[in-house]
Amino acid sequence: MNIKKTIKKFKNKILDFFSDEYGGNLVEYALLIGFALFIFFIIVGVISSMLDWTTGLSNDFLQLFGGN
């Protein structure tokens, strides 16, 4: 009997946390930060691949016209 009350109380606390305005804001902020980090790493990956591409082009140009 005591275990059922404890489980019910724990369940109510979790539901109150996620339905509460402040709990919802915490979840939203965590999702926004995660999404922002995801987009940031995508942008960094694209920029680094562009830099590798331009470095490869300059190396090919120097091999063709550099006389090596």
Secondary structure, DSSP 8 states (H G I E B T S, - for coil): -HHHHHHHHHHHHHHHHHHSHHHHHHHHHHHHHHHHHHHHHHHHHHHHHHHHHHHHHHHHHHHHHS--
